[in-house]
Amino acid sequence: MPLKIIKTFDVKFLQIIDESGRADAGLLPDLTTEELLKIYRAMILSRTFNRMALALQREGRIGTYASILGQEGAETGSALALEKGDWIFPSFRETGVFISRGYPLWRMLRYWRGDERGMEAPADMNIFPMSVPVGSQITHAVGAAMAMNIKKDKNIAVTYFGDGGSSRGDFHEGLNFAGVFKAPVIFICQNNQWAISLPRNRQSAAETIAQRAAGYGVPGIQVDGNDVVAVYAATARAAERARAGEGPTLIECFTYRLDDHTTADDSSRYRTDEDVAKWQKKEPLIRYKIFLENKGILNKELDKEITDEAEGLVKAAVTEAEAVAPPAPADIIKYTSATLSVRQKKDIKALKWEK
């Protein structure tokens, strides 16, 4: 006797601009020339910042750094599809999201120099500090989104995490609560294929991360994460759903981490040069540049102007960040609890960190 089918689901994949820079005109979102160039400027600035940060780390001028090379499309495309009042809950690899939202570059460098004051966001910018504990920011975003529902606030929450983060309990708890309470939140998984040295196929036997949303009554979509326009379109649609009271969306950005996990990692120990070379041909900036050139929006002169501007902004940020006096060492102890214990007070005095 055949069993009755009570529910089925499918997973859609969205790509608008392919690896050769050709676009599907029927899927292109309605973006002006200025908006398309804004995306390109943000990608160039993010990559320029990333390159400078890697150089500074090698010179000992910043600490361990998590490169975003190859993931600029997923970060820029999603960040620029949001409204100013939306709240962002990032992991530790969303430098491009911060930059795309207009976060001061010198503050970003201050953070990567080991100064937590670099994560003090400007008062008019709704972005939480980078979260190093894997997955913890997911439930924070859902809680904020549930509060927005209660307050009838039309802003939404967006949280970022990697494929490794999808294996954390926070991921499942967050999706479950968001689905049940129709929280206005977007879950953006930057599936860069590796959680440090653990490959994507060790995170789940599911063919996609996007399909895991179905178990919580939440729509999920897989997007070519190296197609910045596709990411923009998917995020804009998810934001529209959330503002209309239709609840959360899970977006899986299928991308690749071209650099090591961090500057403390050596990815050659667990992946091949051939695999990296294959993905380098698919990286987001090359295809988007070709797309803009084909539309007559970008030429060599304008490209140089944008690149030179980004170089200048990042160099100025380095100077400003390195001019900031370091925090008082006592801050390590002073802010670990609401009230200092007797031992903490003795430690501060004994180390002569303060008079």
N, C-alpha and C positions, 0 to 999 in steps of 0.2 A: 504494500500500500504506500503510495508516494506521500511524502510529508508536505504539509501545507507551507508555502512560502509566505511569511508575514512581513518581511522587510528585505529590501536589497539596497545597495548603494554603489555609486561609481566614483571614480576620482578623475577629475579633469586636469589636463596639463595645458598651461598657457605659455605660448611663445609668440612674440610679435615681430621681433627683429632677430634673424638667424645669425649664425656665426660669420656669414659673409657680408653682413650689414644690410641685407634685403629685408624689407618690412612687408607685413600683410596689411595692406591698406584698409581692409575691412575691419581690422581689430585695433587700429591706431586710435588712441584716445584723442580728444579734441584739445590739443595743446598749441598755444601760440609759439611763434618763433622765439620770443623772449623767454617763455617757459622752457622750451627745449634747450636753449642756451644756458639757462639757469641750472638745469640738470648737469650739463657738460661742465660748467664752471665748478660745480660742487664736486664732481668726480675728479677733475684735475686737481683741485685744492686738496681733496682727501688723499690722493695718491702722492702729491708733493709733500704733504705733511708726513705721510707714512714713510717715504724715502728718507726724509730728514731725521725722523725719529730713530730709524734703524742706524743711521750714521752716528747720531748722538749717543746711542747706546754703545756702539763699538768704541767710541771715544771715552766712555765712562761718564758721560754728562747726564744721562738719565739711567733709570734702572731697567729691569726686565720689561720688555715691551711685546705686546701681542699685535703682530702685523695684520693688516686688512687687505693685503695685496690679492686681487682676484675677487674680492667681495664688495667692491665699491658699488656695483650695480644694485645688489640687494639692499645695501644700506642707504644709498642716496635715493634710489627710486621710492623706497617706502617712506623715508623721512619727509620728502618733499610732497608727498600726497596727503599729508596731515594738515590740520588747521593749527593756528598758533596756540590755542588754548588746550589742545590735547596733551595728555600726560604720557611720558615715555619712561619705561622701566627697562634699562639696558643690562646686558651682561658686561663682560670685560673687553669685548671685541667690537664695540659699536662706535669707534672713533669717528667713522664716516657719518654716522647718524648725528653725533654731536656737531660736527663741522657743518653738515647740511642744514641743521637747525639754526646755525649762526652762533654757536658757542664760541666764546673767545679762545683763539688758538693758544694764547700764552697761558691760559688757565689749564688747557689740556696738557701742555708741556709741563706745567707746574705739578700736575697730578703724576705724570709719568716720571718726574724727578723724585717722587716719593713723598710729595707734600699733599696731604689730603685736602688742604684748603683749595686745591685746584678743582675739587668737585663741588665747590660752593657756587651753584648756578645763579646767574643773574635773576633778580626778582621777577622779571617778566618772562622767564623761560621755564616751562613746566617739564623739567627733565630730572630724574633722580640720579644719584651717583652711580658709577659703574659698580656692578656686583660681581665680585670674584667667586664667592661660594656658588657652585653650579646649581642653577635652577631656582634659587631662593626668591628671585625677583618676580617669578611667575605668579605666585599667590598674592604678592603685594599688589600687582597690577589688577588682579581680579577683585581684591578687596576694595581698591580705589574705584573700580568700575561699578561695583555694587553700591558704593556710597553715592556715585553720580546718579544712579537710578533713583535712590531714595530722595536725593536733593533735586531731582528733575533737571539735572545739569546736562546740556546737550554735548558737552565735550566727551571724549572717549579716552580709554587707556590702551596703550600699545606696549607689548613686552617682547623682547628679543632673547633668543637662546639658541644653542647649537644642537646638533643631532645627539650629542652626548647628554644634553640637558633634557631631552625627551625621555630619557630612561629614569629620571628622578621622580620621586613621589610627588614633588611639587607640580610637575607637569600634569599628572593624572588628577590630582586634587583640584588644581586650577581649572582644568577643562570641565571637570564634573560640576563644580560650583557655578562656573560661568554658563554652562548649558542649562542647568536647573533654574537659575535666576535670570537668564537672558541678559547677562551683564554686557555692557557695551565695551568689549575689549577685543583687540586683535592679537592673536598669538603668531609671532613671526619666527619660524625656525630657520636659521641659516644652516642648512644641511651642507656643510663643506666637506663631507665624506670621512672626516677623521676627528675623533675626540682624543686629542693628543695622538697616541699610537694605536688606538682602538678603531678599527674600520667600522663604517656605517652598518654593515651586515651583522655586527655583533651587538647592535643596539636593539634590534627587533627583527623578527622573522617576517614582519609585514613588508610587502613590496615597496610601499611608500610610507613616509611619516604622516602625510596628509590624511590617509585613510583611517588613521587612529582616531581622528575627530569623530567619526561616525559612531563610535562606541559611547559617546557622550551626547549624542543628539546635536552635534555641531557640524556645520559644513566645513569641508577641508578642500584645499586646492593646492596642486603642485605647480610652481611657476619656474620657468628658466631663470634662475637667480642671476645669471650673467647677462640677462636682457633687462636693462634698467627701465625701459618703457613698459614691459610686461609687469614688472614688480610694481611700478607706479600704478598701473591700471588695476591690478588685483587689490592693492592696498586701498585705493580710492573707492572701489566697490565695497570692500569690507567695512570701510569707515561709513559709507552711506547706509549700509545695513544696520550698523550699530546705532547710528544717530536716529534711525527710523524706529528703533525699539525692537529690531529683529534679532538682536543678540550677537554672540561672538562668531569669529571666523578663525580657522587655523590656516595659515599660509606657509607652505613649505617652499623655501627658496633653494632650488637645486643648484648648488654652486661648488666651488672648490677652493681650498686654502692653498695658494701657490707657495707660500713661505712656510717656515717651521711654525709649530704651534705657538711658541714664543721664542725670544732670543735665547732662552735657556734650553731649547730643544734642538735635536738633530734628527730631522725627518728622514734623512737618507738611511737611517737604520731600520725603517719599517715601510718605506714605499720606494718605488722605482723611479729613475729619471725619465723613463719612457712614459709613465703615467702622468707625471708633472708636465712633460712636453706636450702631451695630448691636450691637456686642459689649458695650457698657455695659449693655444690657438683659439680657444673658446672664450677667452677673458673678456670682461664687459667693456672696457674702454675702447679697444680697437674697433669692435663692431659698431659701437655707438658713434664713433668718429666718422666711420665710413658712411653710416646712415645720414649724418648731418651734411657731409660733403655731397652725397648723392642728391640731397634735397636743395643744395645750393645755399645752405645756411652757414656753413663753415668753410673758410679758405685758409691758406697758409698764414696770411697776415693776421687774421683774427685769432687763429690758433696760437700764434706766437704771443699775441697780446695777452690772451688768457693765461698762457703758461708763465709768462714773465710776471704777470700780476700775482699769480699764486706763489711763485718763488719769493717775491718781495714780501708778501704777507707772512709767509712762514719764517723767513729770516728775521723780520721785525719781531715776530712772536718769540723767537729764540732769545733775542737780546732782552726783551721785556721779562721773560720768564726767569732768565738767569740773573736779572737785577734784583729780584725779589729776595728779601732776607729770609733765611730758613726759619721754620717754626721753632718755638722753644722746646727743647727736649722733654721738659716736664709735661708737655701736652700728652705724651704717650701714657702717662699715669693719670693726669688730672681728669680726663674725660672717659674713663672706663666705667665709672659708676656715678650715680647722682650725688652721693656723699662720700668723700674720701675716708678710707679706714685709717686707723692709727698707723698700721704698717705702711700704707701708701704715703702718708705724711712723713714718716721717718725716712722712707726711701728717697723721697724728693730732697729732704734736708741733707741726708748722708751723702748723696751724689753731688751736692752743691749745684744743682740745676737751677735753683732759685735762691735768692737771698731771703 
